Amino acid sequence: MSGRNMIARRLLKSLALFVLSSQSQKGVADEESKPHLEVERKFRLFDEEMNTLLQRLPKCGFSPTGEVTMTDTFLPALKDEDMVRIRVESEGAETRRILTLKDWVFIDGERERREQEGAVGLISGVLLRLVGRLVQGHPLLSFTKLRHLHSRTDADSQVVVSVDRVSGLGVYSGCYLEVEIIVAIGGDVKSAREKIKAEVFALLGENRDFVPRSYQDMLRETTV
């Protein structure tokens, strides 16, 4: 990566952070706009498991919170493993745009995502994509998924379960389960990991290896 391109990526990240800060000052941002840790594990599902899983979720105390079509577009980040993403969510007649910045941090020997995100307006979203396209030098990568969202609020945390049907990832397209717990910076990540492991066992009836690669990595591989 050239020095000029690195400077351009730094400026793009600064613009993204400015947009998030502006939304916060307008009072439209929520707690997710503050940096936090996204303790999440993703698991590949067989197609026939999807309906069974959706039926099992209420029995495990989870309530449906929405069925959303999401289109994720990735902007150039400072490092290839980092993420600057604009997500367009469509739920019925409602459309939302979410700007997300993620990077990896090591905690107790494992990688976790440090995340900051917030809703953005149409103009801000278009501007960021235009700048990202100029910095990237070629069309931005994107893919789509239909996400069934479920959640359960416990005494110590909120557990969010997503059941995805993903398209646009080539051989990696298909069904996935994601289980996520948001942890404050400096919070108890180890307990969150153990809780996710227990939830997955309850939902799938077995201990299954999680998929360490992000959707972004899968997309890059299938579009080379």
C-alpha positions in Angstrom: 0.0 0.0 0.0 1.4 3.4 -1.0 1.9 6.2 1.4 -0.6 8.3 -0.5 -3.2 5.5 -0.2 -2.6 5.1 3.5 -3.2 8.9 4.0 -6.4 8.6 2.0 -7.6 5.7 4.2 -6.8 7.7 7.4 -8.8 10.6 6.1 -11.7 8.3 5.2 -11.6 6.9 8.8 -11.6 10.4 10.2 -14.6 11.3 8.1 -16.4 8.2 9.3 -15.6 9.0 12.9 -16.8 12.6 12.3 -20.1 11.3 10.9 -20.6 9.1 14.0 -19.7 12.0 16.3 -22.1 14.3 14.5 -25.0 11.9 14.9 -24.2 11.6 18.6 -24.3 15.4 19.0 -27.7 15.4 17.4 -28.9 13.0 20.0 -29.8 10.3 17.6 -27.0 7.8 18.6 -27.4 5.2 21.2 -25.1 3.2 23.5 -23.7 1.3 20.4 -22.1 4.5 19.2 -19.6 4.2 22.1 -16.7 1.8 21.5 -17.4 -1.6 22.9 -16.5 -5.3 22.4 -18.6 -7.4 20.1 -18.1 -11.0 21.5 -19.6 -13.0 18.7 -19.3 -16.5 17.3 -20.6 -17.6 13.9 -21.5 -21.1 12.9 -22.3 -22.7 9.5 -25.7 -24.3 9.3 -27.1 -26.9 6.9 -30.1 -25.6 5.1 -32.4 -28.1 6.8 -31.2 -26.9 10.2 -32.5 -23.4 9.7 -36.2 -24.0 10.3 -35.5 -26.4 13.2 -33.4 -23.7 14.8 -36.0 -21.0 14.4 -38.5 -23.3 16.1 -36.1 -24.1 19.0 -35.2 -20.5 19.8 -38.5 -19.7 21.7 -38.0 -22.9 23.7 -34.7 -21.5 24.9 -36.2 -18.2 26.0 -35.5 -16.1 22.9 -38.0 -13.7 21.4 -38.1 -12.7 17.7 -37.2 -9.0 17.2 -37.3 -8.7 13.5 -36.7 -10.1 10.0 -34.4 -7.8 8.2 -32.8 -7.7 4.7 -29.3 -6.3 5.1 -26.9 -5.1 2.3 -23.4 -4.6 3.6 -20.9 -2.4 1.7 -17.3 -2.4 2.8 -15.1 0.8 2.6 -11.3 0.7 2.6 -9.9 0.5 6.2 -6.4 1.2 7.5 -5.7 -2.5 7.7 -7.2 -5.3 5.6 -8.4 -7.0 8.7 -10.2 -3.9 10.0 -13.7 -2.9 8.8 -15.5 0.2 7.8 -19.0 -0.8 6.7 -22.2 0.8 5.7 -25.2 -1.5 6.2 -28.6 -0.7 4.7 -31.4 -2.5 6.6 -34.8 -3.0 5.1 -37.6 -4.1 7.4 -41.1 -3.7 5.8 -41.4 -0.1 4.6 -38.6 1.1 6.9 -35.0 1.6 5.7 -32.1 2.3 8.1 -28.4 3.0 7.4 -25.8 1.9 9.9 -22.1 2.9 9.8 -19.8 0.5 11.6 -16.1 0.6 12.4 -14.4 -2.6 13.7 -10.9 -3.6 14.5 -9.4 -6.7 16.2 -8.0 -6.8 19.7 -6.4 -9.7 21.6 -8.0 -10.6 25.0 -7.0 -13.6 27.0 -5.4 -15.2 24.0 -8.3 -14.8 21.6 -9.3 -12.1 19.1 -12.4 -10.1 19.6 -13.9 -7.2 17.6 -13.8 -3.7 19.0 -16.8 -2.0 17.5 -18.3 1.5 17.2 -21.5 2.1 15.2 -24.4 4.3 14.7 -27.3 5.3 12.4 -26.5 7.7 9.6 -28.6 9.6 7.1 -28.9 9.1 3.4 -26.6 11.9 2.4 -23.9 10.8 4.8 -24.1 7.2 3.5 -23.8 8.3 -0.1 -20.9 10.6 0.7 -19.0 7.9 2.5 -19.5 5.4 -0.3 -18.4 7.9 -2.9 -15.2 8.8 -1.0 -14.6 5.1 -0.3 -14.9 4.3 -4.0 -12.4 7.0 -4.9 -9.9 5.7 -2.2 -10.4 2.1 -3.2 -9.9 2.8 -6.9 -12.5 0.1 -7.9 -16.1 -0.7 -7.0 -16.7 -1.4 -3.3 -17.5 -5.0 -2.3 -21.0 -5.8 -1.0 -23.3 -8.7 -0.2 -26.8 -9.3 1.1 -28.3 -11.4 3.8 -31.8 -12.1 5.2 -31.5 -12.0 9.0 -33.9 -13.4 11.5 -33.2 -11.7 14.8 -33.9 -13.0 18.3 -32.8 -11.8 21.7 -33.0 -12.6 25.4 -32.2 -10.3 28.2 -30.6 -12.0 31.2 -29.6 -10.5 34.6 -26.0 -10.0 33.4 -26.3 -9.5 29.6 -28.4 -9.4 26.5 -27.8 -12.3 24.1 -28.6 -11.7 20.5 -29.1 -14.6 18.1 -29.1 -14.0 14.3 -30.0 -16.7 11.8 -28.8 -15.6 8.4 -29.4 -16.7 4.8 -26.5 -15.2 3.0 -26.2 -14.6 -0.8 -23.4 -13.1 -2.8 -20.5 -15.0 -1.2 -20.1 -17.7 -3.8 -19.2 -21.1 -2.2 -19.7 -19.5 1.2 -23.3 -18.5 0.6 -25.9 -20.3 2.7 -27.2 -20.4 6.2 -25.3 -19.2 9.4 -26.0 -18.8 13.1 -24.4 -15.9 15.0 -24.6 -15.5 18.7 -23.5 -12.2 20.2 -23.0 -10.5 23.5 -21.9 -6.9 23.8 -19.3 -6.3 26.5 -18.1 -2.9 27.7 -14.4 -2.1 27.2 -12.6 -3.8 30.1 -15.6 -6.0 30.8 -15.8 -9.8 31.4 -15.1 -11.2 28.0 -14.3 -14.7 29.3 -17.8 -15.1 30.8 -19.4 -13.9 27.6 -17.4 -16.6 25.6 -18.5 -19.3 27.9 -22.1 -18.2 27.8 -22.1 -18.2 24.0 -20.7 -21.7 24.0 -23.5 -22.9 26.3 -26.1 -21.2 24.2 -24.9 -22.8 21.0 -24.9 -26.2 22.6 -28.5 -25.7 23.7 -29.6 -24.5 20.3 -27.7 -27.0 18.1 -27.5 -29.9 20.5 -23.8 -30.3 20.0 -20.5 -28.5 20.4 -19.6 -27.1 17.0 -16.5 -25.3 15.8 -17.2 -21.7 15.0 -16.3 -20.0 11.7 -13.4 -17.6 12.5 -13.5 -15.8 9.2 -15.7 -12.7 8.8 -18.2 -12.3 6.0 -15.9 -9.6 4.7 -13.0 -12.1 4.3 -15.2 -14.6 2.6 -16.4 -11.9 0.1 -12.8 -10.8 -0.7 -11.8 -14.4 -1.5 -14.8 -15.0 -3.8 -14.3 -11.8 -5.7 -10.6 -12.0 -6.4 
